[in-house]
Amino acid sequence: MIVASRKSLDEILGLLGSCKKVLVLGCGGCTSICLAGGQREVRDLCAELDARVRDHGGGLTLHELTIERQCNETFFADADALVKDYEAVLSTACGAGVQFVAERHPALPVLPALNTAFVGFDKGVGWYEENCRTCGDCVLGETGGICPVTRCAKSLFNGPCGGTRSEGTCEVDKTVPCAWFEIHKRLKGQGRLALITKVRPAREWENQTRRSVIQEPYKARYAKP
Amino acid sequence: MKSGGNLEAVLVAGHFAVTGELGPPRGSNVDAVRKKAAPLKGMVDAVNITDNQTAVVRMSSWATSLICIQEGLEPNYQMVCRDRNRLAMQADILGASALGIRNMLALSGDHQSFGDHPKCKGVFDIDSIQLINMVKTMRDESKFLSGEAIDGPPRLFIGAAANPFGEPFEFRVHRLAKKVAAGADFIQTQCIYNMEKFGRFIDMANDMGLTQKVHILAGITPLKSLPMAKYMATSVPGMDVPEALIKRIEGVDKKKRADEGIKIACEQIQELREMKGVAGIHLMAIEWEHKVPEIVERAGLLPRPKVAPPPPQPPAGEA
């Protein structure tokens, strides 16, 4: 899941500038699941904005609408019909969703209410941890299911570095497990240490230019004539 | 000879080698480099020039290395993976070799969060083991990492670091083996205080045949004071300072503690000289460069061997 967190109210108000009529567009996808940009968070955000603006003389009209996903046109019928009545859209989608809306309505300022943080999983309700940097060349099969790109502070492929602490934590933060300490422990438990005793050569980074994916069965459909 | 440098010649001749360390200044102050270099001349076989150590900006390690050459000291040019991608690394490796640098040490580098620009973008395009292999391929196969041909390969003696005390202890010798397999010619270890544990590490390296393939220089950093001993024990990740050592320093008069630190270092050096598989020491007298002559003198490491320079080699490509 893509995990995001809300920008400060001050930053959002700065982005809104002099706009008086704003559509606050929630997303029912990832940012809803990570409790940052779904229906409830949109309602809370509007309440906070209202209260703040009221303290300063008012004059901001907000309309709330949460659609199923902001990254697919199928879900935009309601939003498209409303947008023309507003000076700006404040989106609580991830960075992809914000761009999707902006591309759909190029004449309108489309503003992010969130900072998109990472791809991760749930540690508890409202608590998430990064686990994937979408590097485009997954090594998890050889690292015991622990990502060295994401979880090693230096993204080492032949770790651990010399900074692993005595308790097996990272030199950067003594509360964070050293990824390579964990990789070693897990592979040892599986009897597969041979996977990390050979030198892993320098990799080709696949995420240095914008990527697109067309799944194999659909290649014919999108083939250029 | 792979490099034509002094350190390689000393090690190949079987002498017990001594390397030192010099941290570049935080500015373009050439005199500061010369002042640190002066006491090291004739006292060490090569001197490590650190590369933005602890992720703090300093004069570049290659530039400081060149000043050391002017001062008659052979540099061991350190390069970390934190600040450069493979393009910049290969360019600097070629430039360093072209200007007479004959040793380099490949390191991952302290994480940028420790330094003076903690939110900068760490590069880590390749890691230290991949860097070792890249330099070896450049030198021995005259090829860039891309596989394309090099016009005049670099001549460098390739160093790597090892920390015998980082966890998981049992894997550290395997990581050393990876560095040897990648192409390291010599190894400099993290500062050693726990001699018993270092002995176990070297035993494993001997058993795996690694000490036959690579020259291991044992890291020595004399403890200047009780606060330094305590700092090393508690605040440097991956460092192992036994309680008994701290007690020993605590046990002597405050004014004599620096001397006690040197005495301990000398005892360690004697023990290391007897240890099978140890080819020398790497003396990191941190901000204590002026004490190096006294330390090597008291440790019986003088005079440093004068090894005849190797015969000139034909340029690559000519038989």
Contacts between the chains, C-beta under 8 A, distances in Angstrom:
chain1	res1	chain2	res2	distance
A	153	B	111	5.1
A	153	B	113	7.5
A	153	B	122	7.9
A	154	B	81	7.3
A	154	B	82	7.3
A	154	B	108	5.4
A	154	B	109	7.6
A	154	B	111	6.3
A	154	B	122	6.8
A	154	B	124	5.0
A	154	B	127	7.1
A	155	B	124	4.8
A	155	B	127	7.8
A	156	B	108	6.4
A	156	B	124	7.3
A	156	B	127	4.5
A	156	B	128	7.9
A	157	B	127	5.4
A	157	B	129	7.9
A	157	B	130	6.9
A	158	B	127	5.3
A	158	B	128	7.5
A	158	B	129	3.9
A	158	B	130	6.9
A	158	B	175	7.4
A	158	B	178	5.8
A	159	B	127	7.5
A	160	B	166	6.5
A	160	B	167	7.7
A	160	B	168	7.7
A	160	B	171	7.5
A	160	B	175	7.4
A	161	B	108	4.8
A	161	B	128	7.7
A	161	B	166	7.6
A	162	B	108	7.8
A	162	B	161	6.4
A	162	B	162	7.6
A	162	B	163	3.3
A	162	B	166	5.0
A	162	B	190	5.7
A	162	B	238	5.0
A	163	B	110	7.6
A	163	B	111	7.6
A	163	B	163	7.9
A	163	B	166	6.8
A	163	B	237	4.4
A	163	B	238	5.0
A	164	B	166	4.4
A	164	B	167	4.7
A	164	B	168	7.6
A	164	B	237	7.1
A	164	B	238	5.9
A	165	B	167	7.0
A	165	B	237	4.8
A	165	B	238	6.7
A	166	B	167	6.0
A	166	B	240	7.6
A	167	B	167	7.7
A	168	B	167	5.2
A	168	B	168	7.3
A	171	B	110	7.8
A	171	B	111	6.5
A	171	B	237	3.8
A	171	B	238	6.8
A	172	B	111	4.9
A	172	B	113	5.4
A	172	B	114	7.7
A	174	B	237	7.8
A	178	B	167	7.4
A	181	B	167	5.8
A	181	B	168	5.9
A	184	B	168	5.1
A	184	B	171	5.2
A	185	B	168	7.2
A	193	B	171	8.0
A	193	B	174	7.9
A	196	B	174	8.0
A	197	B	174	5.2
A	197	B	177	7.1
A	197	B	178	7.0
A	198	B	178	7.4
A	198	B	181	7.6
A	199	B	129	5.7
A	199	B	130	7.8
A	199	B	133	6.5
A	199	B	178	5.2
A	199	B	181	5.5
A	199	B	182	5.1
A	200	B	129	7.8
A	200	B	130	7.7
A	201	B	130	6.5
A	201	B	133	7.0
A	202	B	86	6.8
A	202	B	125	7.8
A	202	B	126	4.5
A	202	B	130	4.3
A	202	B	133	7.6
A	202	B	134	6.8
A	202	B	145	6.1
A	205	B	125	7.3
